[in-house]
């Protein structure tokens, strides 16, 4: 799968699922099967609500830091693409981060709606973009580790 196709598919699925959640889950929780709730939450922080604040200044500062981080990853990804290196994992992480950034601009928070649990233990609520960010980050780490293990790591790659 090429990077552009991955970008478009993930963006469509994330934007569509968030729009659906925002419209359909305002005052209700769905429980499609044991271990999963579909519940609308708005996250002003980052992963798992870390750094969330009711302060507008804190929200704008955090959004700015996220934007700068995304710009750095975009720069790194473009450099790799210009060298004809694989950018699939970078693209997957970027599309997730960009889609969550769009939420911050349009909704003032990130729309989350998937909650997994086992008994009384619950994983923080997340969305499709969060899954993409995690897959992209793990993939980049794995790719980097593979290069080091096979002696293919060169300074500057």
MDTraj code that builds the backbone (N, CA, C; nanometers):
import mdtraj as md
import numpy as np

residues = "UNK UNK UNK UNK UNK UNK UNK UNK UNK UNK UNK UNK UNK UNK UNK UNK UNK UNK UNK UNK UNK UNK UNK UNK UNK UNK UNK UNK UNK UNK UNK UNK UNK UNK UNK UNK UNK UNK UNK UNK UNK UNK UNK UNK UNK UNK UNK UNK UNK UNK UNK UNK UNK UNK UNK UNK UNK UNK UNK UNK UNK UNK UNK UNK UNK UNK UNK UNK UNK UNK UNK UNK UNK UNK UNK UNK UNK UNK UNK UNK UNK UNK UNK UNK UNK UNK UNK UNK UNK UNK UNK UNK UNK UNK UNK UNK UNK UNK UNK UNK UNK UNK UNK UNK UNK UNK UNK UNK UNK UNK UNK UNK UNK UNK UNK UNK UNK UNK UNK UNK UNK UNK UNK UNK UNK UNK UNK UNK UNK UNK UNK UNK UNK UNK UNK UNK UNK UNK UNK UNK UNK UNK UNK UNK UNK UNK UNK UNK UNK UNK UNK UNK UNK UNK UNK UNK UNK".split()
xyz = np.array([
    [0.0853, -0.1174, 0.0000],
    [0.0000, 0.0000, 0.0000],
    [0.0896, 0.1233, 0.0000],
    [0.0651, 0.2150, -0.0918],
    [0.1523, 0.3319, -0.0927],
    [0.1073, 0.4327, 0.0128],
    [0.1969, 0.5262, 0.0408],
    [0.1740, 0.6195, 0.1506],
    [0.0543, 0.7109, 0.1262],
    [0.0355, 0.7557, 0.0038],
    [-0.0770, 0.8445, -0.0250],
    [-0.2104, 0.7742, -0.0049],
    [-0.2201, 0.6504, -0.0495],
    [-0.3438, 0.5748, -0.0300],
    [-0.3711, 0.5528, 0.1190],
    [-0.2678, 0.5164, 0.1935],
    [-0.2840, 0.4995, 0.3384],
    [-0.3318, 0.6293, 0.4020],
    [-0.2725, 0.7407, 0.3628],
    [-0.3100, 0.8713, 0.4155],
    [-0.4591, 0.8981, 0.3907],
    [-0.5031, 0.8787, 0.2673],
    [-0.6416, 0.9090, 0.2316],
    [-0.7414, 0.8166, 0.3004],
    [-0.7105, 0.6882, 0.3070],
    [-0.8023, 0.5933, 0.3717],
    [-0.8147, 0.6232, 0.5205],
    [-0.7029, 0.6420, 0.5870],
    [-0.7061, 0.6689, 0.7316],
    [-0.7758, 0.8014, 0.7589],
    [-0.7465, 0.9022, 0.6790],
    [-0.8114, 1.0324, 0.6979],
    [-0.9630, 1.0203, 0.6824],
    [-1.0073, 0.9510, 0.5778],
    [-1.1512, 0.9344, 0.5562],
    [-1.2169, 0.8599, 0.6724],
    [-1.1592, 0.7476, 0.7126],
    [-1.2192, 0.6668, 0.8199],
    [-1.2224, 0.7458, 0.9505],
    [-1.1141, 0.8164, 0.9811],
    [-1.1109, 0.8932, 1.1058],
    [-1.2112, 1.0081, 1.1032],
    [-1.2126, 1.0864, 0.9965],
    [-1.3034, 1.2011, 0.9902],
    [-1.4494, 1.1552, 0.9909],
    [-1.4798, 1.0504, 0.9148],
    [-1.6158, 0.9987, 0.9100],
    [-1.6580, 0.9458, 1.0469],
    [-1.5729, 0.8684, 1.1116],
    [-1.6096, 0.8094, 1.2415],
    [-1.6271, 0.9172, 1.3483],
    [-1.5451, 1.0214, 1.3447],
    [-1.5599, 1.1300, 1.4417],
    [-1.6884, 1.2088, 1.4171],
    [-1.7206, 1.2340, 1.2913],
    [-1.8453, 1.3049, 1.2593],
    [-1.9650, 1.2228, 1.3052],
    [-1.9602, 1.0924, 1.2804],
    [-2.0679, 1.0037, 1.3252],
    [-2.0806, 1.0091, 1.4770],
    [-1.9679, 0.9949, 1.5477],
    [-1.9705, 0.9961, 1.6948],
    [-2.0251, 1.1287, 1.7469],
    [-1.9803, 1.2385, 1.6868],
    [-2.0242, 1.3704, 1.7315],
    [-2.1745, 1.3882, 1.7132],
    [-2.2297, 1.3351, 1.6055],
    [-2.3727, 1.3484, 1.5778],
    [-2.4587, 1.2493, 1.6566],
    [-2.4107, 1.1272, 1.6735],
    [-2.4956, 1.0193, 1.7256],
    [-2.4804, 0.9911, 1.8750],
    [-2.3727, 1.0357, 1.9358],
    [-2.3452, 0.9931, 2.0736],
    [-2.3552, 1.1051, 2.1762],
    [-2.4227, 1.2124, 2.1437],
    [-2.4258, 1.3278, 2.2328],
    [-2.4636, 1.2918, 2.3763],
    [-2.5687, 1.2151, 2.3948],
    [-2.6144, 1.1852, 2.5305],
    [-2.6261, 1.0361, 2.5572],
    [-2.5524, 0.9549, 2.4828],
    [-2.5688, 0.8118, 2.5045],
    [-2.4371, 0.7372, 2.4874],
    [-2.4379, 0.6156, 2.5394],
    [-2.3260, 0.5241, 2.5266],
    [-2.3765, 0.3974, 2.4606],
    [-2.3042, 0.3497, 2.3617],
    [-2.3361, 0.2227, 2.2983],
    [-2.2390, 0.1174, 2.3504],
    [-2.2879, -0.0032, 2.3666],
    [-2.2038, -0.1150, 2.4123],
    [-2.2188, -0.2287, 2.3122],
    [-2.1445, -0.2249, 2.2004],
    [-2.1635, -0.3255, 2.0963],
    [-2.1266, -0.4674, 2.1384],
    [-2.0329, -0.4810, 2.2321],
    [-1.9948, -0.6115, 2.2849],
    [-1.9181, -0.5900, 2.4140],
    [-1.9074, -0.6975, 2.4934],
    [-1.8368, -0.6861, 2.6207],
    [-1.6935, -0.6401, 2.5945],
    [-1.6509, -0.5448, 2.6712],
    [-1.5147, -0.4943, 2.6601],
    [-1.5025, -0.3708, 2.5737],
    [-1.6156, -0.3247, 2.5182],
    [-1.6098, -0.2072, 2.4311],
    [-1.7330, -0.1197, 2.4509],
    [-1.7092, 0.0057, 2.4793],
    [-1.8149, 0.1064, 2.4806],
    [-1.7831, 0.2089, 2.3729],
    [-1.8865, 0.2636, 2.3141],
    [-1.8732, 0.3743, 2.2203],
    [-1.9367, 0.4942, 2.2901],
    [-1.8521, 0.5866, 2.3323],
    [-1.8972, 0.6983, 2.4147],
    [-1.8215, 0.8249, 2.3724],
    [-1.8947, 0.9338, 2.3548],
    [-1.8347, 1.0586, 2.3088],
    [-1.7621, 1.1287, 2.4229],
    [-1.6364, 1.1610, 2.4001],
    [-1.5607, 1.2448, 2.4929],
    [-1.4834, 1.3478, 2.4113],
    [-1.4561, 1.4594, 2.4729],
    [-1.3774, 1.5648, 2.4100],
    [-1.2515, 1.5843, 2.4926],
    [-1.1371, 1.5582, 2.4313],
    [-1.0086, 1.5594, 2.5009],
    [-0.9314, 1.6857, 2.4638],
    [-0.9112, 1.7740, 2.5636],
    [-0.8351, 1.8971, 2.5399],
    [-0.6856, 1.8762, 2.5603],
    [-0.6477, 1.7589, 2.6111],
    [-0.5067, 1.7307, 2.6347],
    [-0.4463, 1.6539, 2.5186],
    [-0.3478, 1.5697, 2.5534],
    [-0.2886, 1.4807, 2.4536],
    [-0.3252, 1.3388, 2.4935],
    [-0.2464, 1.2433, 2.4577],
    [-0.2762, 1.1027, 2.4860],
    [-0.3293, 1.0833, 2.6264],
    [-0.4439, 1.0144, 2.6334],
    [-0.5068, 0.9776, 2.7595],
    [-0.5399, 1.0977, 2.8467],
    [-0.5599, 1.2133, 2.7844],
    [-0.5993, 1.3328, 2.8577],
    [-0.4859, 1.4016, 2.9319],
    [-0.3626, 1.3573, 2.9109],
    [-0.2501, 1.4227, 2.9790],
    [-0.2424, 1.5692, 2.9366],
    [-0.2075, 1.6536, 3.0283],
    [-0.1915, 1.7977, 3.0083],
    [-0.3225, 1.8684, 2.9742],
    [-0.4357, 1.8044, 2.9984],
    [-0.5646, 1.8699, 2.9743],
    [-0.5826, 1.9823, 3.0759],
    [-0.6422, 2.0904, 3.0318],
    [-0.6634, 2.2056, 3.1186],
    [-0.7862, 2.2818, 3.0698],
    [-0.8520, 2.3495, 3.1612],
    [-0.9641, 2.4350, 3.1239],
    [-0.9158, 2.5722, 3.0773],
    [-0.7871, 2.5980, 3.0923],
    [-0.7291, 2.7259, 3.0526],
    [-0.7148, 2.7332, 2.9005],
    [-0.7664, 2.8405, 2.8413],
    [-0.7502, 2.8610, 2.6971],
    [-0.6031, 2.8750, 2.6604],
    [-0.5279, 2.9459, 2.7428],
    [-0.3856, 2.9663, 2.7151],
    [-0.3115, 2.8327, 2.7109],
    [-0.3401, 2.7440, 2.8058],
    [-0.2753, 2.6124, 2.8082],
    [-0.3141, 2.5325, 2.6834],
    [-0.4406, 2.5410, 2.6435],
    [-0.4866, 2.4707, 2.5233],
    [-0.4122, 2.5212, 2.3998],
    [-0.3993, 2.6529, 2.3844],
    [-0.3321, 2.7091, 2.2671],
    [-0.1830, 2.6766, 2.2693],
    [-0.1239, 2.6798, 2.3859],
    [0.0185, 2.6462, 2.3978],
    [0.0412, 2.4994, 2.3598],
    [-0.0403, 2.4119, 2.4129],
    [-0.0285, 2.2691, 2.3817],
    [-0.0533, 2.2450, 2.2328],
    [-0.1529, 2.3107, 2.1760],
    [-0.1815, 2.2971, 2.0334],
    [-0.0632, 2.3464, 1.9503],
    [0.0014, 2.4542, 1.9939],
    [0.1203, 2.5047, 1.9242],
    [0.2358, 2.4057, 1.9278],
    [0.2578, 2.3455, 2.0444],
    [0.3640, 2.2450, 2.0571],
    [0.3345, 2.1247, 1.9677],
    [0.2086, 2.0833, 1.9639],
    [0.1688, 1.9726, 1.8771],
    [0.1925, 2.0101, 1.7309],
    [0.1555, 2.1303, 1.6930],
    [0.1761, 2.1770, 1.5560],
    [0.3229, 2.1782, 1.5160],
    [0.4084, 2.2245, 1.6045],
    [0.5526, 2.2263, 1.5772],
    [0.6059, 2.0832, 1.5648],
    [0.5584, 1.9942, 1.6493],
    [0.6003, 1.8537, 1.6427],
    [0.5567, 1.7908, 1.5104],
    [0.4355, 1.8194, 1.4685],
    [0.3865, 1.7686, 1.3405],
    [0.4712, 1.8248, 1.2260],
    [0.5030, 1.9524, 1.2327],
    [0.5866, 2.0135, 1.1284],
    [0.7233, 1.9448, 1.1219],
    [0.7796, 1.9117, 1.2366],
    [0.9078, 1.8409, 1.2387],
    [0.8978, 1.7032, 1.1761],
    [0.7910, 1.6307, 1.2078],
    [0.7717, 1.4981, 1.1489],
    [0.7457, 1.5100, 0.9987],
    [0.6731, 1.6116, 0.9576],
    [0.6488, 1.6336, 0.8155],
    [0.7800, 1.6610, 0.7418],
    [0.8644, 1.7441, 0.7990],
    [0.9955, 1.7741, 0.7396],
    [1.0782, 1.6459, 0.7263],
    [1.0831, 1.5673, 0.8314],
    [1.1566, 1.4397, 0.8308],
    [1.1003, 1.3459, 0.7236],
    [0.9695, 1.3393, 0.7122],
    [0.9037, 1.2509, 0.6153],
    [0.9339, 1.2942, 0.4724],
    [0.9266, 1.4233, 0.4458],
    [0.9561, 1.4741, 0.3114],
    [1.1019, 1.4457, 0.2749],
    [1.1928, 1.4655, 0.3692],
    [1.3349, 1.4344, 0.3419],
    [1.3525, 1.2880, 0.3066],
    [1.2859, 1.1984, 0.3795],
    [1.2955, 1.0549, 0.3492],
    [1.2351, 1.0254, 0.2122],
    [1.1225, 1.0875, 0.1809],
    [1.0576, 1.0641, 0.0517],
    [1.1459, 1.1101, -0.0633],
    [1.2123, 1.2241, -0.0466],
    [1.3010, 1.2743, -0.1523],
    [1.4221, 1.1841, -0.1741],
    [1.4549, 1.1039, -0.0748],
    [1.5640, 1.0055, -0.0868],
    [1.5101, 0.8691, -0.1307],
    [1.3818, 0.8632, -0.1650],
    [1.3159, 0.7398, -0.2077],
    [1.3198, 0.6315, -0.0997],
    [1.3109, 0.6756, 0.0261],
    [1.3039, 0.5822, 0.1381],
    [1.1575, 0.5607, 0.1743],
    [1.1293, 0.4497, 0.2365],
    [0.9927, 0.4188, 0.2776],
    [0.9433, 0.5209, 0.3793],
    [0.8215, 0.5697, 0.3557],
    [0.7618, 0.6668, 0.4488],
    [0.6246, 0.6216, 0.4969],
    [0.5927, 0.4949, 0.4836],
    [0.4583, 0.4485, 0.5174],
    [0.4255, 0.4718, 0.6650],
    [0.5178, 0.4377, 0.7548],
    [0.4875, 0.4548, 0.8970],
    [0.4836, 0.6021, 0.9362],
    [0.5700, 0.6824, 0.8770],
    [0.5681, 0.8261, 0.9032],
    [0.4355, 0.8860, 0.8573],
    [0.3894, 0.8414, 0.7400],
    [0.2631, 0.8906, 0.6853],
    [0.1459, 0.8511, 0.7742],
    [0.1462, 0.7287, 0.8221],
    [0.0377, 0.6817, 0.9093],
    [0.0326, 0.7650, 1.0372],
    [0.1484, 0.7916, 1.0969],
    [0.1517, 0.8747, 1.2177],
    [0.1088, 1.0182, 1.1860],
    [0.1552, 1.0708, 1.0735],
    [0.1213, 1.2085, 1.0359],
    [-0.0280, 1.2287, 1.0148],
    [-0.0926, 1.1367, 0.9438],
    [-0.2352, 1.1552, 0.9172],
    [-0.3151, 1.1528, 1.0473],
    [-0.2772, 1.0669, 1.1396],
    [-0.3458, 1.0651, 1.2690],
    [-0.3262, 1.1952, 1.3451],
    [-0.2023, 1.2421, 1.3482],
    [-0.1727, 1.3665, 1.4198],
    [-0.2425, 1.4860, 1.3547],
    [-0.2414, 1.4910, 1.2227],
    [-0.3072, 1.6019, 1.1529],
    [-0.4584, 1.6001, 1.1742],
    [-0.5186, 1.4823, 1.1708],
    [-0.6634, 1.4749, 1.1913],
    [-0.7012, 1.5193, 1.3325],
    [-0.6228, 1.4804, 1.4310],
    [-0.6499, 1.5272, 1.5674],
    [-0.6279, 1.6779, 1.5796],
    [-0.5307, 1.7312, 1.5057],
    [-0.5081, 1.8756, 1.5069],
    [-0.6281, 1.9488, 1.4454],
    [-0.6868, 1.8927, 1.3410],
    [-0.8077, 1.9501, 1.2807],
    [-0.9193, 1.9577, 1.3857],
    [-0.9345, 1.8504, 1.4650],
    [-1.0352, 1.8527, 1.5726],
    [-1.0119, 1.9704, 1.6664],
    [-0.8882, 1.9950, 1.7030],
    [-0.8563, 2.1032, 1.7960],
    [-0.9023, 2.2374, 1.7391],
    [-0.8838, 2.2567, 1.6095],
    [-0.9240, 2.3833, 1.5478],
    [-1.0755, 2.3956, 1.5343],
    [-1.1433, 2.2873, 1.4968],
    [-1.2870, 2.2958, 1.4720],
    [-1.3734, 2.2731, 1.5954],
    [-1.3279, 2.1891, 1.6875],
    [-1.4092, 2.1555, 1.8056],
    [-1.3505, 2.2067, 1.9372],
    [-1.2282, 2.2550, 1.9355],
    [-1.1643, 2.2996, 2.0588],
    [-1.1179, 2.1842, 2.1463],
    [-1.1199, 2.0627, 2.0916],
    [-1.0763, 1.9417, 2.1623],
    [-1.0727, 1.8285, 2.0605],
    [-1.0103, 1.7194, 2.0963],
    [-1.0062, 1.6018, 2.0096],
    [-1.1267, 1.5136, 2.0425],
    [-1.1961, 1.4695, 1.9384],
    [-1.3129, 1.3829, 1.9546],
    [-1.2653, 1.2391, 1.9724],
    [-1.2925, 1.1813, 2.0889],
    [-1.2608, 1.0415, 2.1186],
    [-1.3913, 0.9679, 2.1439],
    [-1.3943, 0.8383, 2.1129],
    [-1.5212, 0.7664, 2.1316],
    [-1.5081, 0.6166, 2.1537],
    [-1.3911, 0.5589, 2.1440],
    [-1.3752, 0.4141, 2.1629],
    [-1.3165, 0.3886, 2.3016],
    [-1.3897, 0.3129, 2.3821],
    [-1.3436, 0.2809, 2.5172],
    [-1.3384, 0.1293, 2.5314],
    [-1.2210, 0.0780, 2.5640],
    [-1.2044, -0.0653, 2.5878],
    [-1.1899, -0.0885, 2.7375],
    [-1.2441, -0.1991, 2.7853],
    [-1.2371, -0.2282, 2.9281],
    [-1.2402, -0.3789, 2.9516],
    [-1.1907, -0.4165, 3.0678],
    [-1.2031, -0.5538, 3.1175],
    [-1.2407, -0.5409, 3.2638],
    [-1.3611, -0.5859, 3.2969],
    [-1.4086, -0.5710, 3.4344],
    [-1.4051, -0.4246, 3.4742],
    [-1.3455, -0.3939, 3.5903],
    [-1.3419, -0.2552, 3.6347],
    [-1.2278, -0.1737, 3.5718],
    [-1.1428, -0.2377, 3.4938],
    [-1.0270, -0.1705, 3.4353],
    [-1.0608, -0.1191, 3.2959],
    [-1.0389, 0.0093, 3.2765],
    [-1.0757, 0.0729, 3.1501],
    [-0.9541, 0.1413, 3.0886],
    [-0.9369, 0.1200, 2.9584],
    [-0.8338, 0.1908, 2.8835],
    [-0.8893, 0.3283, 2.8492],
    [-0.8052, 0.4312, 2.8457],
    [-0.8572, 0.5645, 2.8108],
    [-0.9264, 0.5656, 2.6743],
    [-1.0262, 0.6495, 2.6613],
    [-1.1044, 0.6611, 2.5384],
    [-1.0140, 0.7154, 2.4275],
    [-1.0294, 0.6595, 2.3065],
    [-0.9431, 0.6986, 2.1952],
    [-1.0234, 0.7014, 2.0659],
    [-0.9556, 0.7245, 1.9532],
    [-1.0202, 0.7315, 1.8218],
    [-0.9315, 0.6647, 1.7168],
    [-0.9753, 0.6650, 1.5928],
    [-0.9009, 0.6009, 1.4841],
    [-0.7657, 0.6703, 1.4630],
    [-0.7626, 0.8025, 1.4727],
    [-0.6371, 0.8761, 1.4554],
    [-0.5341, 0.8340, 1.5607],
    [-0.5794, 0.8116, 1.6832],
    [-0.4878, 0.7678, 1.7889],
    [-0.4264, 0.6320, 1.7548],
    [-0.5075, 0.5431, 1.6983],
    [-0.4574, 0.4118, 1.6564],
    [-0.3515, 0.4307, 1.5484],
    [-0.3780, 0.5197, 1.4524],
    [-0.2819, 0.5458, 1.3449],
    [-0.1509, 0.6010, 1.4008],
    [-0.1596, 0.6934, 1.4954],
    [-0.0388, 0.7506, 1.5555],
    [0.0437, 0.6405, 1.6224],
    [-0.0222, 0.5533, 1.6958],
    [0.0481, 0.4446, 1.7644],
    [0.1111, 0.3468, 1.6652],
    [0.0356, 0.3080, 1.5624],
    [0.0903, 0.2167, 1.4606],
    [0.2088, 0.2818, 1.3904],
    [0.1950, 0.4085, 1.3551],
    [0.3048, 0.4792, 1.2888],
    [0.4291, 0.4883, 1.3758],
    [0.4105, 0.5230, 1.5023],
    [0.5249, 0.5361, 1.5936],
    [0.5941, 0.4016, 1.6159],
    [0.5151, 0.2972, 1.6397],
    [0.5737, 0.1635, 1.6594],
    [0.6428, 0.1179, 1.5310],
    [0.5813, 0.1436, 1.4166],
    [0.6422, 0.1066, 1.2892],
    [0.7735, 0.1781, 1.2645],
    [0.7801, 0.3071, 1.2974],
    [0.9060, 0.3808, 1.2812],
    [1.0140, 0.3249, 1.3729],
    [0.9757, 0.2932, 1.4964],
    [1.0733, 0.2341, 1.5890],
    [1.1193, 0.0977, 1.5394],
    [1.0257, 0.0153, 1.4936],
    [1.0597, -0.1172, 1.4428],
    [1.1512, -0.1065, 1.3211],
    [1.1179, -0.0159, 1.2295],
    [1.1989, 0.0034, 1.1092],
    [1.3400, 0.0470, 1.1471],
    [1.3517, 0.1379, 1.2411],
    [1.4819, 0.1840, 1.2878],
    [1.5602, 0.0702, 1.3522],
    [1.4921, -0.0102, 1.4329],
    [1.5571, -0.1237, 1.4985],
    [1.6034, -0.2258, 1.3946],
    [1.5208, -0.2519, 1.2944],
    [1.5561, -0.3467, 1.1879],
    [1.6817, -0.3010, 1.1152],
    [1.6908, -0.1727, 1.0858],
    [1.8085, -0.1202, 1.0165],
    [1.9339, -0.1398, 1.1003],
    [1.9239, -0.1149, 1.2298],
    [2.0390, -0.1324, 1.3182],
    [2.0782, -0.2795, 1.3292],
    [1.9794, -0.3687, 1.3383],
    [2.0059, -0.5118, 1.3525],
    [2.0718, -0.5705, 1.2285],
    [2.0433, -0.5163, 1.1130],
    [2.0968, -0.5703, 0.9884],
    [2.2179, -0.4921, 0.9384],
    [2.2688, -0.4031, 1.0213],
    [2.3883, -0.3278, 0.9846],
    [2.3656, -0.2294, 0.8718],
    [2.2431, -0.1894, 0.8507],
    [2.2104, -0.0972, 0.7411],
    [2.1965, 0.0445, 0.7899],
    [2.2284, 0.0679, 0.9138],
    [2.2077, 0.2016, 0.9688],
    [2.3255, 0.2901, 0.9318],
    [2.2972, 0.4007, 0.8670],
    [2.3999, 0.4983, 0.8318],
    [2.3602, 0.6295, 0.8947],
    [2.4565, 0.7051, 0.9380],
    [2.4290, 0.8352, 0.9950],
    [2.3561, 0.9206, 0.8925],
    [2.2475, 0.9853, 0.9333],
    [2.1734, 1.0736, 0.8444],
    [2.0536, 1.0075, 0.7796],
    [2.0369, 0.8759, 0.7906],
    [1.9181, 0.8086, 0.7339],
    [1.7999, 0.8263, 0.8204],
])
top = md.Topology()
chain = top.add_chain()
for i, resn in enumerate(residues, 1):
    res = top.add_residue(resn, chain, resSeq=i)
    for name in ("N", "CA", "C"):
        top.add_atom(name, md.element.get_by_symbol(name[0]), res)
traj = md.Trajectory(xyz[None], top)
